[in-house]
Amino acid sequence: MEISSIKTEAAINNPASWKIMEKLGFSRSKNSGYVNYAFIEEPVETYVYHKTKEEYLNQKAKQ
């Protein structure tokens, strides 16, 4: 199975997390998501990020 993209999420209330995603070149989706953490009772709203394999390879080639 070949992977064609990466999807990740970062809690909206944790700017340090989502700023890392943006620094790494991930694109933020228009839609938000929710994650259930074991140590928090309520689901946490997240920004959803993605990067295609092609975007990743192009970024690596420029380094």
C-alpha positions as a Markdown table, in Angstrom:
| # | Residue | x | y | z |
|---|---|---|---|---|
| 1 | Met | 0.0 | 0.0 | 0.0 |
| 2 | Glu | 1.4 | 3.4 | -1.0 |
| 3 | Ile | 0.7 | 6.4 | 1.1 |
| 4 | Ser | -0.4 | 9.4 | -1.0 |
| 5 | Ser | -0.9 | 12.0 | 1.8 |
| 6 | Ile | -0.5 | 12.8 | 5.5 |
| 7 | Lys | -3.4 | 14.1 | 7.6 |
| 8 | Thr | -2.8 | 15.5 | 11.1 |
| 9 | Glu | -4.7 | 17.6 | 13.6 |
| 10 | Ala | -3.8 | 20.1 | 16.2 |
| 11 | Ala | -6.0 | 21.5 | 19.0 |
| 12 | Ile | -7.2 | 25.0 | 18.2 |
| 13 | Asn | -6.5 | 26.1 | 21.8 |
| 14 | Asn | -2.8 | 25.0 | 21.4 |
| 15 | Pro | -1.2 | 27.5 | 19.0 |
| 16 | Ala | 2.3 | 26.0 | 19.6 |
| 17 | Ser | 1.0 | 22.7 | 18.0 |
| 18 | Trp | -0.6 | 24.2 | 14.9 |
| 19 | Lys | 2.2 | 26.7 | 14.3 |
| 20 | Ile | 4.5 | 23.7 | 14.0 |
| 21 | Met | 2.2 | 22.2 | 11.3 |
| 22 | Glu | 2.3 | 25.4 | 9.4 |
| 23 | Lys | 6.1 | 25.8 | 9.7 |
| 24 | Leu | 6.4 | 22.2 | 8.3 |
| 25 | Gly | 4.4 | 23.3 | 5.3 |
| 26 | Phe | 1.1 | 21.5 | 6.0 |
| 27 | Ser | -2.0 | 23.1 | 4.6 |
| 28 | Arg | -4.9 | 23.9 | 6.9 |
| 29 | Ser | -8.3 | 22.5 | 5.9 |
| 30 | Lys | -11.3 | 24.8 | 5.9 |
| 31 | Asn | -13.1 | 22.3 | 8.2 |
| 32 | Ser | -12.2 | 21.7 | 11.8 |
| 33 | Gly | -12.3 | 18.4 | 13.5 |
| 34 | Tyr | -12.7 | 17.0 | 17.0 |
| 35 | Val | -10.4 | 14.6 | 19.0 |
| 36 | Asn | -11.1 | 12.7 | 22.1 |
| 37 | Tyr | -8.1 | 12.8 | 24.5 |
| 38 | Ala | -7.9 | 10.2 | 27.3 |
| 39 | Phe | -7.2 | 12.8 | 29.9 |
| 40 | Ile | -9.9 | 15.4 | 28.9 |
| 41 | Glu | -13.6 | 14.6 | 29.3 |
| 42 | Glu | -14.9 | 16.7 | 26.3 |
| 43 | Pro | -13.9 | 16.4 | 22.7 |
| 44 | Val | -11.3 | 19.0 | 21.7 |
| 45 | Glu | -11.8 | 21.1 | 18.5 |
| 46 | Thr | -8.9 | 20.9 | 16.1 |
| 47 | Tyr | -7.5 | 22.4 | 13.0 |
| 48 | Val | -7.1 | 19.7 | 10.3 |
| 49 | Tyr | -3.9 | 19.8 | 8.3 |
| 50 | His | -2.8 | 17.8 | 5.2 |
| 51 | Lys | 0.2 | 17.4 | 2.9 |
| 52 | Thr | 0.3 | 15.3 | -0.2 |
| 53 | Lys | 3.2 | 13.1 | -1.1 |
| 54 | Glu | 4.0 | 15.3 | -4.0 |
| 55 | Glu | 4.1 | 18.4 | -1.8 |
| 56 | Tyr | 6.4 | 16.6 | 0.6 |
| 57 | Leu | 8.8 | 15.5 | -2.1 |
| 58 | Asn | 8.9 | 18.9 | -3.7 |
| 59 | Gln | 9.7 | 20.5 | -0.3 |
| 60 | Lys | 12.5 | 17.9 | 0.3 |
| 61 | Ala | 14.0 | 18.6 | -3.2 |
| 62 | Lys | 14.2 | 22.3 | -2.4 |
| 63 | Gln | 16.2 | 21.7 | 0.8 |
